[in-house]
Amino acid sequence: KAGVTQTPRYLIKTRGQQVTLSCSPISGHRSVSWYQQTPGQGLQFLFEYFSETQRNKGNFPGRFSGRQFSNSRSEMNVSTLELGDSALYLCASRVGLALGLGSYEQYFGPGTRLTVT
Amino acid sequence: QKEVEQNSGPLSVPEGAIASLNCTYSDRVSQSFFWYRQYSGKSPELIMSIYSNGDKEDGRFTAQLNKASQYVSLLIRDSQPSDSATYLCAAGGYQKVTFGTGTKLQVIP
């Protein structure tokens, strides 16, 4: 079974631009979460989608948004990029909601490394 | 208070020793617990899942869960330099997964 895939793997953008990152979950997984990771900051939760609906949201400004499609693929968008948005953006998928204890097992994609100059 | 707490380390152990990584969680709703290993510049990799009190062993790794004390640990026996990484503890419950900030492990040859 193929793992979580993320595109692009690397991205360089200029301050003020916007960016869209894509994530394809493991087949059969219906929940997709997004995280931001910067050096020394740990994983910062952005949001989680299930069945095309945002189920949970972290403490990030409205410049960060996401969506999920009917095939469970997800995209996240960051508008008006700031230098501080430079980070590794990770997508993780899991089976879904209320499907037993194992449904909380998350599997991560390789990440998209975003550099804002 | 953070929901999942870990000592950031670094935890240094000599090669061949047992590395003990600890994690506490505050939300008693949490039902599922996980350990992830993250090498520098890479994404986290799930290495252990534990759902009930007691020990769960997988090769050189043993996860321990004590729900009464809200405590999870990971033991790595016969530590190898290749085990040097950041280990993330995570707790799942009430439809969300919460991660700790991770403990950096250094295995000294």
Contacts between the chains, C-beta under 8 A, distances in Angstrom:
chain1	res1	chain2	res2	distance
A	33	B	97	7.2
A	35	B	99	8.0
A	41	B	101	8.0
A	42	B	88	7.9
A	42	B	99	6.9
A	42	B	100	7.5
A	42	B	101	3.7
A	42	B	102	5.8
A	43	B	44	7.5
A	43	B	88	7.0
A	43	B	99	4.7
A	43	B	101	8.0
A	45	B	98	7.8
A	45	B	99	7.6
A	48	B	96	7.2
A	55	B	95	6.6
A	56	B	95	7.2
A	56	B	96	5.2
A	88	B	43	7.8
A	90	B	43	5.6
A	90	B	44	7.4
A	94	B	97	7.5
A	97	B	95	5.5
A	98	B	95	7.2
A	101	B	31	5.6
A	101	B	32	4.7
A	101	B	51	4.5
A	101	B	92	7.7
A	102	B	32	7.4
A	102	B	49	7.3
A	102	B	51	7.9
A	103	B	92	7.9
A	104	B	31	7.5
A	104	B	32	4.2
A	104	B	34	7.4
A	104	B	92	2.7
A	104	B	93	7.4
A	104	B	97	5.4
A	105	B	32	7.4
A	105	B	34	6.7
A	105	B	46	6.3
A	105	B	49	5.8
A	105	B	92	7.9
A	106	B	34	7.6
A	106	B	46	7.1
A	106	B	90	7.4
A	106	B	97	5.7
A	107	B	46	6.2
A	108	B	36	7.8
A	108	B	43	4.2
A	108	B	44	5.0
A	108	B	45	7.2
A	108	B	46	7.9
A	109	B	43	6.4
A	110	B	42	7.6
A	110	B	43	5.4
A	111	B	42	8.0
A	111	B	43	4.9
